[in-house]
Amino acid sequence: MIPRNTLSAWPGVLEFYREYMSWLPAGAQIVTLQEGKTPLIPAPRLVAEAGGGFELYLKYEAVNPTASFKDRGMTAAMTQALARGSKLVICASTGNTSASAAAYAGRAGLRCAVLLPHGKIALGKLAQARMYGAEIIALRGNFDDALRLVRELGTRPGVEVVNSINPVRIEGQKTGAFEICDVLGRAPDFHFLPVGNAGNITAYWRGFREYHQHGITTSLPRMCGFQAAGSAPIVEGRPILDPQTIATAIRIGNPASWSGATTAVEESQGLIESVTDDEILHAYGLIARLEGLFVEPACAAPVAGLLRMARKGLIPKGSLVTLTLTGHGLKDPDTAMDQTKVDAKVLDPHVDAILESLGF
Ligand SMILES: *Cc1c(COP(=O)(O)O)cnc(C)c1O
């Protein structure tokens, strides 16, 4: 039997991995919602779907406090903003950064403004930003326009930018890699994740490398990042002016951490490829039906990429593969409803009617 006292209090990622947070001022008040310590869930049915022969674990970041991995970086950004005495935190966002920033700013007692591409934010994410009390500015423009403006606004005194161009965001997010290694007792052979602004692939690679440098792990994974085909600047080697994809979280044409992503791929002998929206939507359904994990469309990009690589024989037998599922499916209920045209059967309330309808 597992002793009950293993259910110990979790202090959040900054406190738990403090010795890897050299930027964190001693005595700083940490702004946390106890983010991190997310499940690493085996996915045998997805492996079977991909043809078998390897092990796959899904890092389910949907169960962070605001339901995406962004909370790992936001605890760092908001802790720093508070320590610096910032008056206003701002971010550009495709949705999840704004949800996370709004929550953590509220907790820190800081004013928060979020710049969003008008009409392109998934419903759940907008509901979050509104509920947490952010000041919402909808721009006639895309994420890249919003980020350009945020960079400019960030030069004003008292303003703290909490996008991943803020280096401490990456510091917080590297803890996802630490947790994977801590749970597995080793580094994976491959790590898969979606790529939008490319902060997370940069962060995971830093995390895997730091554990390796400290001798906690003895190997490094190949980093495999996936962009959406209509929004694949790194794959195409040029900024995309009007990026398009159903996966709104990765609808970004000019990633801020572009060089971080290419460095991760080169140093790890990994790759960045693109998958079509059709592949994304197919994988989106599979993750939910085969593994019981409801994620938002962006998470399906690396799953689609993994299926394709495995079927081509590019995942050697016996490999240990991990994949980050970055955000919760409930954030984007519209896409879920559009993809599942199964209407409920409306019946009279009788057992016989139910059994007949089920053919059981
Ligand atoms: C932010 C986000 C991404 C993209 O991460 P980057 O660090 O911008 O590459 C992917 N999926 C979800 C759910 C996100 O919120």
The ligand as a Gaussian input file, in Angstrom:
#p B3LYP/6-31G(d) Opt

LIG

0 1
 C        1.304000      28.584000     -25.822000
 C        0.806000      27.280000     -26.303000
 C        1.486000      26.524000     -27.269000
 C        2.710000      27.019000     -27.948000
 O        3.807000      27.132000     -27.095000
 P        5.028000      28.085000     -27.507000
 O        5.860000      28.148000     -26.300000
 O        4.418000      29.387000     -27.895000
 O        5.695000      27.421000     -28.670000
 C        0.996000      25.286000     -27.588000
 N       -0.131000      24.798000     -27.032000
 C       -0.811000      25.490000     -26.113000
 C       -2.054000      24.902000     -25.550000
 C       -0.374000      26.743000     -25.714000
 O       -1.076000      27.423000     -24.803000

